[in-house]
Amino acid sequence: MPVSRKYTAYRKALEQLKLRQLDVFRYKDHDEIRVLTPDNKVVLIKLPRHRDEMTVEEFMEYVRKSLEESG
């Protein structure tokens, strides 16, 4: 499976949460995603591990929790 298709599900999951993915920073042990919220705030979400090591549902739940904690 090409890399671009592999991560499309995660981008679409963000769109379902009314977020726009700006950047993804991939580190040795985790990913960080920069998203634009509906009220035009940019939020950096640090995931506990790489996106492809999480289910899409788990990813969405973690993003929701991170946004609630950030404000």
KEFI-915417 format. One record per residue (C-alpha): residue in three letters; chain; x, y, z. Coordinates in Angstrom, 3 decimals, m for minus. Each point is the difference from the previous one (the first is absolute). Layout:
N
<"ALA", "A", <X, Y, Z>>
...
END
This chain:
71
<"MET", "A", <0.000, 0.000, 0.000>>
<"PRO", "A", <1.482, 3.393, m0.949>>
<"VAL", "A", <0.844, 2.300, 2.888>>
<"SER", "A", <m2.354, 2.753, m1.170>>
<"ARG", "A", <m3.021, m2.339, 0.150>>
<"LYS", "A", <1.090, m1.505, 3.283>>
<"TYR", "A", <m0.389, 3.313, 1.831>>
<"THR", "A", <m3.103, 1.241, m1.829>>
<"ALA", "A", <m2.284, m1.673, 2.555>>
<"TYR", "A", <1.604, 2.015, 2.805>>
<"ARG", "A", <m0.348, 3.271, m1.931>>
<"LYS", "A", <m3.650, m0.789, m0.738>>
<"ALA", "A", <m0.547, m0.794, 3.687>>
<"LEU", "A", <1.292, 3.483, 0.842>>
<"GLU", "A", <m2.397, 1.474, m2.560>>
<"GLN", "A", <m2.888, m1.822, 1.716>>
<"LEU", "A", <1.029, 1.811, 3.191>>
<"LYS", "A", <m0.145, 3.319, m1.958>>
<"LEU", "A", <3.799, 0.333, 0.045>>
<"ARG", "A", <2.414, 0.654, m2.833>>
<"GLN", "A", <3.359, m1.772, 0.053>>
<"LEU", "A", <2.826, 2.462, m0.603>>
<"ASP", "A", <3.170, m1.980, 0.740>>
<"VAL", "A", <1.118, m3.347, 1.335>>
<"PHE", "A", <3.330, m0.296, 1.761>>
<"ARG", "A", <1.219, m3.585, 0.243>>
<"TYR", "A", <2.480, m0.739, 2.771>>
<"LYS", "A", <1.743, m3.200, 0.965>>
<"ASP", "A", <m2.703, m1.072, 2.465>>
<"HIS", "A", <m3.042, 2.211, m0.692>>
<"ASP", "A", <m1.758, 2.388, m2.389>>
<"GLU", "A", <m1.012, 3.605, 0.578>>
<"ILE", "A", <m2.813, 1.480, m2.054>>
<"ARG", "A", <m0.709, 3.676, m0.516>>
<"VAL", "A", <m3.691, 0.664, m0.642>>
<"LEU", "A", <m2.182, 3.018, m0.694>>
<"THR", "A", <m3.187, 0.144, 2.072>>
<"PRO", "A", <m3.316, 1.467, m1.214>>
<"ASP", "A", <0.712, 3.197, 1.960>>
<"ASN", "A", <3.339, 0.386, m1.871>>
<"LYS", "A", <2.282, m1.052, 2.839>>
<"VAL", "A", <3.061, m2.084, m0.773>>
<"VAL", "A", <0.475, m2.869, 2.442>>
<"LEU", "A", <2.928, m2.396, 0.265>>
<"ILE", "A", <m1.082, m3.488, 1.071>>
<"LYS", "A", <2.681, m2.386, 1.211>>
<"LEU", "A", <m1.082, m3.584, m0.533>>
<"PRO", "A", <1.215, m2.751, 2.347>>
<"ARG", "A", <1.369, m1.969, m2.982>>
<"HIS", "A", <m0.043, 0.045, m3.805>>
<"ARG", "A", <m3.400, 0.355, m1.681>>
<"ASP", "A", <0.371, m3.253, m1.894>>
<"GLU", "A", <0.404, m1.829, 3.331>>
<"MET", "A", <m3.455, 1.244, 1.089>>
<"THR", "A", <m3.439, m0.877, m1.309>>
<"VAL", "A", <m1.901, 2.877, m1.557>>
<"GLU", "A", <m2.513, m0.105, 2.879>>
<"GLU", "A", <2.787, 0.098, 2.596>>
<"PHE", "A", <1.600, 2.898, m1.900>>
<"MET", "A", <m3.262, 1.978, m0.054>>
<"GLU", "A", <m0.597, m0.552, 3.711>>
<"TYR", "A", <3.526, 1.150, 0.871>>
<"VAL", "A", <m0.370, 3.120, m2.176>>
<"ARG", "A", <m3.342, 0.828, 1.663>>
<"LYS", "A", <1.503, m0.331, 3.482>>
<"SER", "A", <3.018, 2.123, m0.966>>
<"LEU", "A", <m2.216, 2.780, m1.326>>
<"GLU", "A", <m2.143, m0.017, 3.158>>
<"GLU", "A", <3.112, 0.283, 2.168>>
<"SER", "A", <1.524, 2.789, m2.104>>
<"GLY", "A", <m2.963, 2.244, 0.282>>
END
